[in-house]
Amino acid sequence: MKSKTRKKKGCLSAVIILLIAAVVGVFLWSGMDRMILVPNRSQVAEDYLVSKNRINVLVLGTDSRAEDYSGRSDSIMVFSLDLKNKKVNVLSIPRDSRVEIPGKDGKDKINHAFARGGLDLTIQTVENLLKVPIDYYAITDFQGFEEIIDVLGGIEIDVDKRMYYHTDYGTIDLQEGLQTLNGENALGYVRYRHDAMGDIARAGRQQIFMKAVMEKMLEPQNVAKLPTLLPAVMNAMETDLTTAKLLLLAKNFAGINMAEALRTEVMPGDFANYGGISYWEIDEAKMAELIPLLFNDIEENPEPDDSSSETSV
């Protein structure tokens, strides 16, 4: 294992949504020169798609109940941060995706990798699937999530449907329509998956929520709260991204327009059934087309390279 995490009642990627939003906003408060964080990729396989200007972060939300890796990954996201062009691409991998897990005969659901081998096996499985290196990771739970949302004054979301469902942590009870969600209701919104599209629809809602949080974080009245919010968010997860590294990333992303900089995608595929078990069958042809767009240094209108004026760390 890369490290031992303290796990409480798990959730999807709710906390990392706040983390990324906080990182994007910190530069407004810090006012420092931008810098580039260069990952160590000495162990990368030869057939991997490696982009020197990108950092890839694997984000897991788990359903663990104890202080170990016995649970399954409830949500899987890969963030690709383009350091040169200031772009953020996010790929959601449905937890029921049918993939090859190292050490297991035949294919299985990707979230079983976490239950079988924890963080290391999950990283290996995701890297083998995407053929891109994972530079950093974050494992989240929702401790403090509601409080942080409430500190921000809630998040405005156009709830796409009536949501009502009893869970082991409370009842999700949301009306359809545009509204400001407090911490409790926001958590219910990003966790809800009890409709025809299940986890696929939930992944889409997570991405909608992430965009809304980023916009909220960039509001002037919330920028002043970032020095307090960032440590709170860091405390709600386990990650090898230190506060110092996050600040370096924040400086690099100074001045971005989130509406233009953020791209979100869900792993293409369709529902399938094998032996009475439901899976998300990945469309490998579409995935092969999508991965270079999300993880490669592709520019429609390339600009002169000004990397010589930036500092590597």
C-alpha positions as CSV (number, residue, x, y, z in Angstrom):
1,M,0.0,0.0,0.0
2,K,1.2,3.5,-0.7
3,S,0.0,4.6,2.7
4,K,-2.5,3.8,5.4
5,T,-5.6,5.9,5.3
6,R,-8.1,6.6,7.9
7,K,-11.5,5.7,6.5
8,K,-14.9,6.7,7.9
9,K,-18.3,6.4,6.3
10,G,-17.3,6.8,2.6
11,C,-18.8,8.7,-0.2
12,L,-18.1,9.5,-3.9
13,S,-15.9,12.4,-5.0
14,A,-17.7,15.1,-3.1
15,V,-14.7,16.4,-1.2
16,I,-12.3,16.4,-4.1
17,I,-14.8,18.6,-5.9
18,L,-14.3,21.1,-3.2
19,L,-10.5,20.5,-3.2
20,I,-10.2,21.2,-6.9
21,A,-12.4,24.3,-6.6
22,A,-10.3,25.6,-3.7
23,V,-7.1,25.0,-5.6
24,V,-8.5,26.9,-8.6
25,G,-9.4,29.8,-6.3
26,V,-6.3,30.0,-4.1
27,F,-4.4,32.0,-6.7
28,L,-6.8,34.9,-6.3
29,W,-5.8,35.1,-2.7
30,S,-2.1,34.2,-3.0
31,G,-1.1,36.7,-5.7
32,M,2.1,34.7,-6.3
33,D,4.0,33.9,-9.5
34,R,2.9,30.7,-11.2
35,M,5.1,27.6,-11.1
36,I,5.0,24.1,-12.6
37,L,4.9,20.9,-10.6
38,V,6.7,18.2,-12.5
39,P,5.7,14.6,-11.5
40,N,8.2,11.7,-11.1
41,R,7.4,9.2,-13.9
42,S,10.5,6.9,-13.7
43,Q,8.2,3.8,-13.5
44,V,5.9,4.6,-16.5
45,A,5.4,1.7,-19.0
46,E,6.7,2.2,-22.5
47,D,3.2,2.0,-24.1
48,Y,1.6,4.6,-21.9
49,L,0.5,8.0,-23.2
50,V,2.8,10.4,-21.4
51,S,2.3,14.1,-21.7
52,K,5.0,16.3,-20.1
53,N,2.7,19.2,-19.5
54,R,0.0,17.2,-17.6
55,I,-0.5,15.9,-14.1
56,N,-3.1,13.1,-13.7
57,V,-4.8,12.7,-10.3
58,L,-6.9,9.6,-9.5
59,V,-9.8,10.4,-7.1
60,L,-11.6,7.6,-5.2
61,G,-14.7,7.8,-3.0
62,T,-15.2,4.5,-1.2
63,D,-17.9,2.7,0.7
64,S,-15.4,1.6,3.5
65,R,-16.8,1.4,7.0
66,A,-13.5,0.7,8.8
67,E,-10.0,2.1,9.0
68,D,-8.8,-0.1,6.1
69,Y,-9.2,-0.7,2.4
70,S,-11.9,-3.4,2.8
71,G,-14.6,-1.4,0.9
72,R,-15.1,-0.9,-2.8
73,S,-14.6,2.3,-4.7
74,D,-17.9,4.0,-4.8
75,S,-16.7,6.6,-7.4
76,I,-13.7,6.8,-9.7
77,M,-12.6,10.0,-11.4
78,V,-9.3,10.9,-13.2
79,F,-8.4,14.6,-13.3
80,S,-5.9,15.6,-16.0
81,L,-4.5,19.0,-15.3
82,D,-2.9,20.7,-18.4
83,L,-0.2,22.9,-16.8
84,K,0.7,24.7,-20.0
85,N,-2.7,25.5,-21.5
86,K,-4.5,25.8,-18.1
87,K,-7.1,23.2,-18.9
88,V,-8.8,20.6,-16.6
89,N,-10.2,17.4,-18.0
90,V,-12.2,15.0,-15.9
91,L,-13.1,11.4,-16.8
92,S,-15.6,9.6,-14.6
93,I,-15.2,5.8,-14.8
94,P,-18.5,4.1,-13.7
95,R,-17.9,1.7,-10.8
96,D,-19.5,-1.2,-12.6
97,S,-17.2,-0.9,-15.6
98,R,-16.1,-4.4,-16.7
99,V,-12.3,-4.4,-16.9
100,E,-9.3,-6.6,-16.4
101,I,-7.9,-6.5,-12.8
102,P,-4.3,-7.7,-12.4
103,G,-4.1,-11.0,-10.7
104,K,-7.7,-12.0,-11.4
105,D,-8.7,-14.4,-14.2
106,G,-11.3,-12.8,-16.5
107,K,-12.9,-9.4,-16.2
108,D,-14.6,-7.9,-13.2
109,K,-16.2,-4.7,-12.0
110,I,-13.5,-2.0,-11.6
111,N,-14.6,-1.1,-8.1
112,H,-13.6,-4.7,-7.0
113,A,-10.0,-3.7,-7.5
114,F,-10.1,-1.6,-4.3
115,A,-11.6,-4.4,-2.3
116,R,-9.0,-6.9,-3.6
117,G,-5.9,-4.8,-3.4
118,G,-6.7,-1.3,-2.1
119,L,-5.1,1.8,-3.6
120,D,-2.2,0.2,-5.3
121,L,-4.2,-2.4,-7.3
122,T,-6.8,0.3,-8.2
123,I,-4.1,2.6,-9.6
124,Q,-2.6,-0.3,-11.5
125,T,-6.0,-1.2,-12.9
126,V,-6.8,2.3,-14.0
127,E,-3.4,2.8,-15.6
128,N,-3.7,-0.5,-17.5
129,L,-7.2,0.5,-18.7
130,L,-6.4,4.1,-19.8
131,K,-2.7,3.5,-20.7
132,V,-1.8,6.8,-19.0
133,P,0.3,7.4,-15.8
134,I,-1.4,8.2,-12.5
135,D,0.8,10.8,-10.8
136,Y,-1.2,11.5,-7.6
137,Y,-4.2,10.2,-5.7
138,A,-6.9,11.3,-3.3
139,I,-9.3,9.1,-1.3
140,T,-12.3,10.8,0.1
141,D,-15.0,10.6,2.7
142,F,-17.7,13.1,3.4
143,Q,-16.6,14.2,6.9
144,G,-16.9,18.0,6.9
145,F,-18.5,18.2,3.4
146,E,-21.8,19.5,4.6
147,E,-20.1,22.2,6.8
148,I,-18.0,23.4,3.9
149,I,-21.0,23.8,1.6
150,D,-22.8,25.7,4.3
151,V,-19.8,28.0,4.8
152,L,-20.1,28.8,1.1
153,G,-23.7,29.7,1.6
154,G,-25.0,26.7,-0.4
155,I,-24.6,25.7,-4.0
156,E,-27.3,26.6,-6.7
157,I,-28.2,23.6,-8.7
158,D,-31.0,22.9,-11.2
159,V,-32.1,19.5,-9.8
160,D,-33.1,17.4,-12.8
161,K,-35.8,15.2,-11.2
162,R,-37.6,14.5,-7.9
163,M,-35.2,12.6,-5.7
164,Y,-36.4,10.6,-2.8
165,Y,-34.6,7.6,-1.3
166,H,-33.7,6.2,2.2
167,T,-30.0,5.5,2.8
168,D,-28.0,4.3,5.7
169,Y,-26.8,7.9,6.4
170,G,-30.1,9.6,6.0
171,T,-32.9,10.3,3.5
172,I,-32.4,12.0,0.2
173,D,-35.4,14.3,-0.4
174,L,-35.1,16.8,-3.2
175,Q,-37.7,18.5,-5.4
176,E,-37.1,19.1,-9.0
177,G,-36.0,22.6,-10.2
178,L,-33.5,25.4,-9.6
179,Q,-32.6,25.8,-5.9
180,T,-29.8,26.5,-3.5
181,L,-28.7,23.3,-1.8
182,N,-27.3,23.3,1.7
183,G,-24.7,20.9,2.8
184,E,-27.0,18.0,3.6
185,N,-29.0,18.3,0.4
186,A,-25.9,18.8,-1.7
187,L,-24.5,15.5,-0.4
188,G,-27.8,13.8,-1.3
189,Y,-27.7,15.2,-4.8
190,V,-24.2,14.0,-5.6
191,R,-24.9,10.5,-4.1
192,Y,-28.3,9.8,-5.7
193,R,-28.2,7.0,-8.2
194,H,-31.6,5.4,-7.9
195,D,-33.0,5.9,-11.4
196,A,-32.8,4.1,-14.8
197,M,-29.2,5.2,-15.6
198,G,-27.9,4.5,-12.1
199,D,-24.3,5.3,-11.6
200,I,-24.0,6.9,-15.1
201,A,-26.6,9.6,-14.2
202,R,-24.9,10.1,-10.9
203,A,-21.5,10.7,-12.5
204,G,-23.1,13.4,-14.7
205,R,-24.6,15.0,-11.6
206,Q,-21.2,15.0,-9.8
207,Q,-19.7,16.8,-12.8
208,I,-22.5,19.4,-12.8
209,F,-22.0,19.9,-9.1
210,M,-18.3,20.3,-9.5
211,K,-18.7,23.1,-12.0
212,A,-21.2,24.9,-9.7
213,V,-18.8,24.7,-6.8
214,M,-15.9,26.1,-8.8
215,E,-18.1,29.0,-9.9
216,K,-19.1,29.6,-6.3
217,M,-15.5,29.5,-5.0
218,L,-14.5,32.2,-7.5
219,E,-17.1,34.6,-6.1
220,P,-15.3,37.5,-4.4
221,Q,-16.9,37.0,-1.0
222,N,-15.7,33.4,-0.9
223,V,-12.1,34.0,-2.1
224,A,-11.3,35.4,1.4
225,K,-12.5,32.1,2.9
226,L,-10.0,30.0,1.0
227,P,-7.2,30.0,3.5
228,T,-9.6,28.5,6.0
229,L,-11.4,26.2,3.6
230,L,-8.4,24.5,2.0
231,P,-7.0,23.0,5.3
232,A,-10.6,21.8,6.1
233,V,-10.9,20.1,2.7
234,M,-7.4,18.6,3.0
235,N,-8.4,17.1,6.4
236,A,-11.3,15.4,4.9
237,M,-9.3,13.1,2.6
238,E,-6.1,11.1,2.3
239,T,-3.8,12.2,-0.6
240,D,-0.2,12.4,-1.6
241,L,-0.8,16.0,-2.9
242,T,0.5,18.1,-0.1
243,T,-0.7,21.6,0.6
244,A,2.5,23.0,-0.9
245,K,2.0,21.0,-4.1
246,L,-1.6,22.2,-4.3
247,L,-0.4,25.8,-3.9
248,L,2.0,25.3,-6.8
249,L,-0.8,24.0,-8.9
250,A,-3.0,26.9,-7.9
251,K,-0.3,29.4,-9.1
252,N,0.0,27.6,-12.4
253,F,-3.8,27.9,-13.0
254,A,-3.9,31.6,-12.3
255,G,-6.4,33.5,-14.4
256,I,-8.4,30.6,-15.9
257,N,-11.9,30.9,-17.2
258,M,-13.7,27.8,-15.7
259,A,-16.4,27.8,-18.4
260,E,-13.7,27.4,-21.0
261,A,-11.1,25.5,-19.1
262,L,-13.1,22.5,-17.7
263,R,-14.1,19.5,-19.7
264,T,-16.0,16.5,-18.2
265,E,-16.6,13.1,-19.7
266,V,-18.0,9.8,-18.7
267,M,-16.4,6.6,-19.9
268,P,-18.3,5.6,-23.1
269,G,-20.1,2.3,-23.0
270,D,-23.5,0.6,-22.4
271,F,-25.2,-1.6,-19.9
272,A,-24.5,-5.3,-20.2
273,N,-25.4,-8.5,-18.3
274,Y,-23.1,-11.5,-17.7
275,G,-24.3,-14.4,-15.6
276,G,-27.1,-12.3,-14.1
277,I,-24.7,-9.5,-13.0
278,S,-25.1,-6.0,-14.4
279,Y,-22.0,-4.3,-15.8
280,W,-21.0,-1.2,-17.7
281,E,-19.5,-2.5,-20.9
282,I,-16.8,0.0,-22.1
283,D,-16.9,0.9,-25.7
284,E,-13.2,0.4,-26.5
285,A,-13.3,2.1,-29.9
286,K,-14.8,5.2,-28.4
287,M,-12.5,5.1,-25.4
288,A,-9.5,4.9,-27.8
289,E,-10.7,8.1,-29.5
290,L,-11.5,9.9,-26.2
291,I,-8.3,9.2,-24.2
292,P,-5.9,11.2,-26.4
293,L,-8.3,14.2,-26.3
294,L,-8.3,14.1,-22.5
295,F,-4.7,13.1,-21.6
296,N,-2.6,14.2,-24.5
297,D,-1.0,17.6,-25.3
298,I,-3.4,18.4,-28.1
299,E,-3.9,22.1,-29.1
300,E,-6.2,23.3,-31.8
301,N,-4.4,26.7,-31.9
302,P,-1.0,26.1,-30.4
303,E,0.8,29.1,-28.9
304,P,4.6,29.7,-28.6
305,D,6.2,27.7,-25.8
306,D,6.9,30.1,-22.9
307,S,8.0,27.3,-20.5
308,S,11.4,28.8,-20.1
309,S,9.9,31.6,-18.0
310,E,8.3,29.2,-15.5
311,T,9.9,27.4,-12.6
312,S,9.9,23.6,-12.2
313,V,9.7,22.0,-8.8
